[in-house]
Amino acid sequence: MFEGAPAPLPLMVVVLTFNCEAIVGQTLAQALRLCTRPFVVDSYSTDR
């Protein structure tokens, strides 16, 4: 960051899911690299 530059804005990550059991864990791990609280929206999945 440059001296005197404003602090970066907080980032929110929204993960939309539908039957993504196999990859949602990895996706959330990556999202946590960008923000502190990712938000998951599930679309009536039939998997776990």
N, C-alpha and C positions, 0 to 999 in steps of 0.2 A: 504494500500500500504506500502511496506517496505521502510525504510529510504534508500535513495540513488538509489532506483529503478527508471528506466525511466518512464516517464508519459505514460499512455495507449494511443494507437493509436486511432485516430478518427474512428468511426464506421459509415458505411452507411448501411441503411436498404432499400432493394428493395422489394416492395410488388407487386406480379403479381396477377391480378384480371381477372375474367370472370364471370359476373352475380353474383357479391358478395355484392349487395347493402345492404343486411340484416346484414352483418358482417364487412364490410370494415371500418366503424367508430370505432368499438371496436378494430379491428386489428391495425389501425393507432394510436389509443390511447396507445396501448401497445408498438408499435414501438417507439413512442416519449419518452418512458422511457429509451430507449437504445441510441437514437441519436436525433439530433435537427431538421433534415430535411429528413424525409423518402421520398422515391421516389416511386411513384405508376405508374405501367405500366398496362394499360387496354387492353384486347384482344378483342376489338369489342363487348363489352357487349351489350345486348339488354334491360337491366334494366336501372334504372336511374343512 
